[in-house]
Amino acid sequence: MKKIDFNVPCCTNNGLLYIEQAIKNHKICGDGVFTKKCNEWMEKKFNAKKVLLTTSGTSALEVAALLCDVKPGDEVIMPSYTFCSTADAFVQRGCKIVFVDIRPDTMNIDENLIEKAITSKTKVICVVHYAGVSCDMDTIMDIAHRHNLKVVEDAAQGVMSCYKGRALGTIGDYGCYSFHETKNYSMGEGGAIVINTNIDDIEKAEIIREKGTNRSKFWRGQIDKYTWVDYGSSYLPSELNAAYLWAQLEVADDINNARLKIWNIYYRGLSGLMRGGGRTTEYSKRLYS
Ligand SMILES: Cc1ncc(COP(=O)(O)O)c(C=O)c1O
């Protein structure tokens, strides 16, 4: 019997070359040339205010939870169907997770059930764009604005996906991407936080990501020495990982097109087995109508 791999990590021709360049440049810690290339590429491609590579999608969610400034006892609404990291990031801050059921067609949070779950303690709605299929962001953002809630988009699976022409991750207050080996674009372990709010949050995110220090400002020459200024952790990925990812972002559209081609082969081959009504049917109708 022929085994089909669950996933084969993406590897492009320039991956090794760029890793070698990082080594030869004697710059293998974070925020070197390749990290900057990745950040800037995403900012341009996704029309995002600020993107910062992180060590994982999980750590991007942790940064988002810190930026939301949630406190123990605050409630966070999220779909009952997701990866554990979505909840972990807020559980770490002492929040109560309020799960809302999902829609059978998209497997995403049912936007019509969100308002019923809101209480005086609710602070954040954390949506998940499952398998790169977008949530109904117009409705969700409207609810969030009316109730003065923050929105975090767990777009771990949504890099290069859009909602009404806007890149997933750029619609809520904060977006979180994953570049884990299993994702379409990969750096082994890695991710990114997208900040769509204001300059204060961008500065705060830089500090959180750099162990609570203002080292990012120091590298930009804005201060003459860096110090510990706030809480934080080590969320800055190595240049080796960023170099590997950069080789993929350079040809991101080619990778996406190749994925779509393969998806179509599976879809055509398997669609005869569907009895209708399922997620794939609804999603495919939307995609290919
Ligand atoms: C929806 C979702 N959120 C968060 C994550 C965590 O990402 P990472 O594995 O990069 O920490 C994943 C990873 O699969 C995910 O699918």
PDBQT file of the ligand as one rigid body, heavy atoms in Angstrom, charges set to zero:
ROOT
HETATM    1  C1  LIG A 301      -5.628  27.333  14.488  1.00  0.00    +0.000 C 
HETATM    2  C2  LIG A 301      -4.233  27.242  15.013  1.00  0.00    +0.000 A 
HETATM    3  N1  LIG A 301      -3.834  28.098  15.961  1.00  0.00    +0.000 NA
HETATM    4  C3  LIG A 301      -2.571  28.074  16.462  1.00  0.00    +0.000 A 
HETATM    5  C4  LIG A 301      -1.659  27.150  16.015  1.00  0.00    +0.000 A 
HETATM    6  C5  LIG A 301      -0.292  27.125  16.634  1.00  0.00    +0.000 C 
HETATM    7  O1  LIG A 301       0.722  27.378  15.709  1.00  0.00    +0.000 OA
HETATM    8  P1  LIG A 301       2.224  26.863  16.001  1.00  0.00    +0.000 P 
HETATM    9  O2  LIG A 301       2.220  25.374  15.810  1.00  0.00    +0.000 OA
HETATM   10  O3  LIG A 301       3.051  27.577  14.983  1.00  0.00    +0.000 OA
HETATM   11  O4  LIG A 301       2.560  27.239  17.385  1.00  0.00    +0.000 OA
HETATM   12  C6  LIG A 301      -2.029  26.228  15.032  1.00  0.00    +0.000 A 
HETATM   13  C7  LIG A 301      -1.060  25.215  14.555  1.00  0.00    +0.000 C 
HETATM   14  O5  LIG A 301      -1.384  24.279  13.922  1.00  0.00    +0.000 OA
HETATM   15  C8  LIG A 301      -3.342  26.271  14.518  1.00  0.00    +0.000 A 
HETATM   16  O6  LIG A 301      -3.746  25.425  13.582  1.00  0.00    +0.000 OA
ENDROOT
TORSDOF 0
